[in-house]
């Protein structure tokens, strides 16, 4: 029984990481503030204002896959740290996207429906963890939500239409998924820009701890409605003390997070055609403030996320 609970807890931890897209936080409810866009360089002339121009009724299929390597170091009291490597199966989410309406200002209301969620079998993977993860991913299938993006790519509104689970853990997970899908549209600068332009998008996240995320985009090439961007991401949360609920009751934790990543993103402004890849290296440190039995846990993760989205074609 204890082993089953441990596997389930690990699955929720993995799912929390997966749904957030890049931040290593254990299945906690994520609250993300509004994005702030700062233009750092206009690039070279000629300049052009970048805006999404989607079509009402257009449909898309989006695949998200993630590969993760996790290393942990656990130290209890004054004992020597115990290293542990966790082999995590790659995971895939398949989503149907439908553009329901376009406002006069160009804002697009999009329905996102999760139609498939599964781990990808790989040689040497722990069969028990694979089966447990398969069960948890199967439970979130059928999720449906509505997202409204401005023509500038900013998330204006989001709401869940249908959630397949009603437990508190899954409600938190659904919130994480909503924030993951903010990445469907890349925020664009308000002013006209040219090749070589650089802009930065900042967000304040509140998960169990307050975290600042900075994403910097460089316009490498523009051809028609296609943009090729280079992406750099940095997350930082200085050491903070938080009181979290655990199966054994409330626990006081001291936590800090540091992440950095980079990748490339090719997108089309006239439709949700996306090809992106992002690699993130993350370092999370947690200390449980238990008298005479203080535990230090350090988690290092290498996360690779790939997103592919194309107009939906019936077979």
Residue, then its C-alpha position, 0 to 999 in steps of 0.5 A: x500500500x505504501x509503495x502504491x501511494x508513493x508511486x501515485x505521489x510521484x505521478x502527481x509530481x511528474x504531472x505537475x511538472x508536465x502541465x506547467x510546462x517547465x516549472x518543477x513544482x509538485x502538483x500545486x495550484x499555479x497562479x500566473x499574473x498578467x504578462x508584461x511585454x518590454x521591447x528591448x530592440x526594434x531590429x532592422x528596417x523595414x518595420x512591421x506590426x506583428x499581430x495574429x489574424x486567425x479565421x473563425x471556424x479553423x481547427x487545429x491538432x496540437x501535440x505536446x511531448x516532454x522528455x525529462x531526466x530527474x536526479x535527486x539528493x535526499x539528506x535526513x538530519x546529519x546523515x550523508x546525502x542519498x543520491x537517486x535517479x528517477x527514470x521518467x517515461x516521455x509523455x504526450x498530450x494530443x489536443x484539438x483546437x477550434x477557433x470559435x469566434x473573432x472579435x472586432x479587435x481581432x481577439x480569438x476565442x479558442x476551444x481546447x479539448x484534450x483527446x489523448x494523454x499517454x506515457x511513451x514506452x521506452x526500453x528499461x522503464x520501470x513497469x510499475x511507474x509506467x502503469x501508474x502514470x498511464x492511469x493518471x494520464x488517462x483520467x485527464x482525457x476529455x478536459x475541455x476549456x475556452x481560451x481567449x487570446x488578443x491579436x497581440x497573443x496575450x491571454x485575456x480570459x480562460x475557463x474550463x468547460x469540462x473537467x473529467x475529475x473533481x477532486x482537489x488534486x485534479x482541480x489544481x492540475x486543471x489550473x496548471x493545464x490552463x496556464x500551460x496553454x497560455x503558450x499556444x500564442x506567443x506574446x508579440x510587441x506592441x510596436x512595429x519591429x523588424x528582423x533582429x528585434x528583441x522583446x521580453x515577457x515577464x510573469x509573476x507566478x505564485x505556486x507554493x512560492x513566488x517566482x519570476x519568469x522572464x522569457x526573451x524572444x529574438x526575431x531571427x526571420x520573418x517570411x510572410x506570416x511566418x516568424x522564426x524566433x529564438x527563445x531564452x527563459x529564466x525563472x528565479x525564486x529566492x529562498x522562501x518559507x511556506x506551510x504546505x499540506x501533506x498526507x501527514x499534516x501541515x509541514x513547514x518548508x524552505x524552498x528555492x528554485x532556479x531555472x534557465x532554458x533556451x530553444x526555437x519557435x517557428x509560428x504562423x500568424x494567420x493560423x495556429x501552425x507551431x513548431x517549437x522546442x525548449x530545453x530547460x535545466x532546473x534546480x529546486x531545493x527544499x528543506x523541511x523545517x522539522x526539529x531534530x529531523x531536518x530533511x534536505x531535498x535537491x532536485x535537478x531536472x533536464x526537461x525537453x518540451x516539443x510542441x507541434x500544431x497544424x491545421x486539422x485534416x480529416x483522414 
